[in-house]
Amino acid sequence: MDWNSPQLRNKIIDWINEDIGSGDLTQSCITEGTGKALWLAKEDGIFCGIELLKIIFNQIDKDINFHPLIRDSQEFKKNQPLIELNGPSRSLLASERISLNIAMHLSGISTYTYKIVEKLRKTKIRLADTRKTTPGLRTLEKYAFKCGGGINHRMGLYDAAMIKENHIAWSENIKNAIKRIRLNTPFTTHIIVEAENITQAKEAILAGADSILLDEIQPKSLRDNINLLREISLSNDCKEIRKNLIIEVSGINPDEIENYMIDGINLISTSAATTKSKWIDISMRYID
């Protein structure tokens, strides 16, 4: 994560302008010149956002002193102090909503991810995210996913080629789709084929896919066919042998993930951490 990227800096400026605009209309009632504040957790969770918060507070007022009592990816408990702040009172109040909002959102993703990863802890299966992210927040939400112990799938359409249902429907067949991508992209391009059934998965492997994504396939069918798919990938009859074939499973309910802990699966991908997680409740309390 590049915390110094111009894109991120500009995004933070947009957040500040969105909330503070031309100025805080309530600041004139504040009589204290300086103040101290403490962030407190109101529930258990996994924290995410320390480096981002440093930038936000510094952007709002360089005189805010930021003292984190926790680090990203670290577990915290209800009522635990997370961050100490001191500086101009008006600036602390102006920064409160912006900083809390993003930290609670990202910590919610990290916490949700961590709970799923813990279920997979004794297996060789890794949990991966998806492109179902909030527009404008993808890099941050994917960073939060990693803080929860998951791994990042492709960041966008530009860093891996995934042949999905509509690609297959609008091309001659899987073999032809893979051939065209190989001809029109760098040799380093990783090609993933989303298969809706085992027949499509076999076709993708024989055509030289680097990865297959088995979407919404029942656990029994996966158990019955994983070894066969591996054997096909190692067969000398394949025109392009992919000995390191990656097998991914998606389209499952995270509450039923135990049913998919099957030897031979490399990844389980889910959008639930970003689409279904709730914000972790954190409050800012002012202290003497």
C-alpha positions as CSV (number, residue, x, y, z in Angstrom):
1,M,0.0,0.0,0.0
2,D,1.5,3.3,-1.1
3,W,0.5,5.8,1.6
4,N,2.3,8.6,-0.3
5,S,0.5,8.2,-3.6
6,P,-1.0,11.4,-5.1
7,Q,-4.2,9.6,-5.7
8,L,-4.7,8.8,-2.0
9,R,-3.7,12.3,-0.9
10,N,-6.2,13.8,-3.3
11,K,-8.9,11.4,-2.1
12,I,-8.3,12.5,1.5
13,I,-8.6,16.1,0.5
14,D,-11.9,15.3,-1.1
15,W,-13.1,13.7,2.1
16,I,-12.1,16.7,4.1
17,N,-13.8,19.1,1.7
18,E,-16.9,17.0,1.7
19,D,-17.3,17.3,5.5
20,I,-15.7,20.6,6.5
21,G,-16.3,22.5,3.3
22,S,-15.7,26.2,3.8
23,G,-15.5,25.8,7.6
24,D,-17.1,24.2,10.7
25,L,-20.0,26.5,11.7
26,T,-20.0,25.2,15.3
27,Q,-16.3,26.0,16.0
28,S,-17.0,29.4,17.4
29,C,-18.5,27.9,20.5
30,I,-15.3,26.2,21.4
31,T,-13.4,28.1,24.1
32,E,-10.6,25.6,24.8
33,G,-7.5,26.3,22.7
34,T,-6.1,22.8,23.0
35,G,-7.5,19.5,24.0
36,K,-6.9,15.8,24.4
37,A,-9.0,12.9,23.1
38,L,-9.0,9.2,23.3
39,W,-10.3,6.6,20.9
40,L,-12.1,3.8,22.6
41,A,-13.3,0.5,21.1
42,K,-17.0,-0.2,21.8
43,E,-16.7,-3.8,20.6
44,D,-14.0,-6.4,19.8
45,G,-12.3,-6.3,16.4
46,I,-9.3,-6.2,14.2
47,F,-7.9,-2.7,13.6
48,C,-7.1,-1.1,10.2
49,G,-6.2,2.4,9.2
50,I,-3.3,3.7,11.4
51,E,-1.2,5.1,8.5
52,L,-4.2,6.5,6.8
53,L,-5.3,8.3,10.0
54,K,-1.8,9.9,10.4
55,I,-2.3,11.4,6.9
56,I,-5.9,12.6,7.7
57,F,-4.9,14.3,11.0
58,N,-1.8,15.9,9.5
59,Q,-3.8,17.2,6.5
60,I,-6.4,18.8,8.8
61,D,-3.9,20.3,11.2
62,K,-0.1,19.6,11.5
63,D,-0.3,20.6,15.2
64,I,-2.4,17.5,16.0
65,N,-0.2,15.0,17.9
66,F,-1.2,11.4,17.0
67,H,-0.3,8.6,19.3
68,P,-1.5,5.1,18.2
69,L,-1.9,2.5,20.9
70,I,-2.5,-0.3,18.4
71,R,-1.2,-1.3,15.0
72,D,-2.9,-2.5,11.8
73,S,-4.0,-6.2,11.9
74,Q,-3.9,-6.2,15.7
75,E,-6.8,-7.6,17.7
76,F,-8.5,-5.3,20.2
77,K,-11.2,-5.8,22.9
78,K,-14.2,-3.8,23.9
79,N,-13.3,-0.7,26.0
80,Q,-9.7,-0.9,24.9
81,P,-8.0,2.5,24.2
82,L,-6.8,2.7,20.6
83,I,-5.4,6.1,19.9
84,E,-4.5,9.2,21.9
85,L,-4.7,12.6,20.4
86,N,-3.9,16.1,21.5
87,G,-3.8,19.4,19.7
88,P,-6.0,22.4,18.8
89,S,-9.5,21.6,20.0
90,R,-11.2,22.9,16.9
91,S,-9.1,20.7,14.7
92,L,-9.7,17.6,16.8
93,L,-13.5,18.1,16.5
94,A,-13.2,18.8,12.8
95,S,-11.3,15.6,12.2
96,E,-13.5,13.4,14.4
97,R,-16.1,12.2,11.9
98,I,-13.9,11.8,8.9
99,S,-11.3,9.8,10.7
100,L,-13.7,7.6,12.7
101,N,-15.8,6.8,9.6
102,I,-13.0,5.4,7.5
103,A,-11.4,3.6,10.5
104,M,-14.7,1.9,11.5
105,H,-15.4,0.9,7.9
106,L,-11.9,-0.6,7.3
107,S,-11.8,-2.3,10.7
108,G,-15.1,-3.9,10.0
109,I,-13.7,-5.4,6.8
110,S,-10.6,-6.6,8.6
111,T,-12.7,-8.1,11.5
112,Y,-15.1,-10.0,9.1
113,T,-12.1,-11.3,7.1
114,Y,-10.3,-12.5,10.2
115,K,-13.3,-14.5,11.4
116,I,-13.4,-16.4,8.1
117,V,-9.6,-16.9,7.9
118,E,-9.6,-18.4,11.4
119,K,-12.0,-21.1,10.2
120,L,-9.4,-22.0,7.4
121,R,-6.4,-21.8,9.7
122,K,-5.7,-25.5,9.8
123,T,-6.1,-26.0,6.1
124,K,-3.9,-25.0,3.1
125,I,-6.7,-22.9,1.6
126,R,-6.3,-19.1,1.5
127,L,-9.1,-16.6,1.5
128,A,-9.1,-14.1,-1.4
129,D,-11.1,-11.0,-2.0
130,T,-12.9,-9.8,-5.2
131,R,-13.5,-6.7,-7.3
132,K,-16.8,-6.1,-5.5
133,T,-15.6,-3.0,-3.7
134,T,-16.8,0.5,-3.0
135,P,-15.9,2.7,-6.0
136,G,-13.0,4.9,-5.0
137,L,-12.1,2.8,-2.0
138,R,-10.8,-0.4,-3.7
139,T,-7.2,-0.2,-2.6
140,L,-8.1,0.7,1.0
141,E,-10.8,-2.1,1.2
142,K,-8.4,-4.6,-0.2
143,Y,-5.7,-3.4,2.3
144,A,-8.2,-4.0,5.1
145,F,-8.9,-7.5,3.8
146,K,-5.2,-8.2,4.0
147,C,-5.1,-6.8,7.5
148,G,-7.7,-9.4,8.4
149,G,-5.4,-12.2,7.1
150,G,-6.8,-12.6,3.6
151,I,-4.9,-12.2,0.3
152,N,-5.7,-9.9,-2.6
153,H,-7.1,-11.2,-5.9
154,R,-6.6,-9.0,-9.0
155,M,-6.9,-5.3,-8.3
156,G,-8.7,-4.6,-11.6
157,L,-9.2,-5.7,-15.2
158,Y,-5.6,-4.8,-15.9
159,D,-3.5,-7.2,-13.8
160,A,-5.1,-10.6,-14.7
161,A,-7.5,-11.9,-17.3
162,M,-10.6,-13.6,-16.0
163,I,-12.8,-15.2,-18.6
164,K,-16.3,-15.1,-17.1
165,E,-19.8,-16.3,-18.1
166,N,-20.4,-13.4,-20.5
167,H,-17.0,-13.7,-22.1
168,I,-17.7,-17.3,-22.8
169,A,-21.1,-16.5,-24.2
170,W,-19.7,-13.8,-26.5
171,S,-16.7,-15.8,-27.8
172,E,-16.7,-19.0,-29.8
173,N,-15.6,-21.2,-26.9
174,I,-13.2,-21.3,-23.9
175,K,-10.3,-22.5,-26.0
176,N,-10.7,-19.7,-28.5
177,A,-11.0,-17.1,-25.8
178,I,-7.8,-18.2,-24.1
179,K,-6.0,-18.3,-27.5
180,R,-7.0,-14.8,-28.3
181,I,-5.9,-13.4,-24.9
182,R,-2.5,-15.2,-25.3
183,L,-2.1,-13.5,-28.7
184,N,-3.1,-10.1,-27.6
185,T,-1.5,-9.7,-24.1
186,P,2.1,-10.0,-22.7
187,F,3.3,-13.5,-22.0
188,T,3.2,-12.8,-18.3
189,T,-0.6,-12.5,-18.3
190,H,-2.3,-14.8,-15.9
191,I,-5.5,-16.3,-17.3
192,I,-8.3,-17.4,-15.0
193,V,-11.5,-19.1,-16.3
194,E,-14.7,-19.0,-14.3
195,A,-16.3,-22.4,-14.7
196,E,-19.9,-23.0,-13.8
197,N,-19.6,-26.8,-14.1
198,I,-16.9,-29.5,-14.2
199,T,-17.1,-29.8,-18.0
200,Q,-16.2,-26.2,-18.4
201,A,-13.3,-26.6,-15.9
202,K,-11.9,-29.5,-17.9
203,E,-12.1,-27.5,-21.1
204,A,-10.3,-24.6,-19.5
205,I,-7.5,-26.7,-18.2
206,L,-7.0,-28.5,-21.5
207,A,-6.9,-25.0,-23.2
208,G,-4.1,-23.9,-20.9
209,A,-5.7,-21.8,-18.3
210,D,-3.5,-20.8,-15.4
211,S,-6.3,-20.9,-12.9
212,I,-9.9,-22.1,-12.8
213,L,-12.6,-20.6,-10.6
214,L,-15.3,-23.1,-9.7
215,D,-18.3,-20.9,-9.2
216,E,-21.3,-22.1,-7.1
217,I,-20.4,-25.8,-7.4
218,Q,-21.6,-28.0,-4.6
219,P,-19.1,-29.6,-2.1
220,K,-19.9,-33.2,-3.2
221,S,-19.1,-32.4,-6.9
222,L,-15.9,-30.6,-5.8
223,R,-14.8,-33.6,-3.7
224,D,-15.6,-36.0,-6.5
225,N,-13.7,-34.0,-9.2
226,I,-10.8,-32.1,-7.6
227,N,-8.2,-34.9,-8.0
228,L,-9.4,-35.5,-11.6
229,L,-8.9,-31.8,-12.5
230,R,-5.4,-32.0,-11.0
231,E,-4.6,-35.1,-13.1
232,I,-5.8,-33.4,-16.2
233,S,-3.5,-30.4,-15.5
234,L,-0.5,-32.7,-15.2
235,S,-1.3,-34.8,-18.3
236,N,1.2,-34.9,-21.1
237,D,-1.7,-34.8,-23.5
238,C,-2.3,-31.1,-22.6
239,K,-1.0,-28.8,-25.3
240,E,0.1,-26.4,-22.5
241,I,1.0,-28.1,-19.3
242,R,0.1,-26.1,-16.2
243,K,1.7,-28.0,-13.4
244,N,1.0,-25.2,-10.9
245,L,-2.7,-24.9,-11.7
246,I,-4.6,-22.8,-9.2
247,I,-8.0,-24.0,-8.2
248,E,-10.3,-21.4,-6.7
249,V,-13.9,-21.8,-5.4
250,S,-16.4,-18.9,-5.1
251,G,-20.1,-18.2,-4.8
252,I,-20.4,-19.8,-1.4
253,N,-22.0,-18.7,1.9
254,P,-19.2,-17.9,4.4
255,D,-21.4,-19.5,7.1
256,E,-21.0,-22.8,5.2
257,I,-17.3,-22.5,4.5
258,E,-16.5,-25.7,6.6
259,N,-18.2,-27.7,3.8
260,Y,-15.6,-26.5,1.3
261,M,-12.4,-27.3,3.2
262,I,-11.4,-29.8,0.6
263,D,-7.9,-31.0,-0.2
264,G,-6.8,-29.6,-3.6
265,I,-8.5,-26.3,-3.3
266,N,-6.1,-23.4,-3.2
267,L,-8.3,-20.4,-2.8
268,I,-11.8,-19.5,-1.6
269,S,-12.8,-16.1,-2.8
270,T,-15.5,-14.0,-1.3
271,S,-17.0,-10.5,-1.6
272,A,-18.7,-10.8,1.8
273,A,-16.0,-9.0,3.7
274,T,-16.7,-5.8,1.8
275,T,-20.4,-6.2,0.9
276,K,-21.7,-7.7,4.2
277,S,-19.4,-6.5,7.0
278,K,-20.6,-3.9,9.5
279,W,-18.6,-1.0,10.8
280,I,-16.8,-1.7,14.0
281,D,-18.1,0.8,16.7
282,I,-15.3,3.2,17.9
283,S,-15.8,6.4,19.7
284,M,-13.7,9.5,20.4
285,R,-13.9,10.8,24.0
286,Y,-12.5,14.1,25.2
287,I,-10.4,14.0,28.3
288,D,-9.0,16.6,30.8
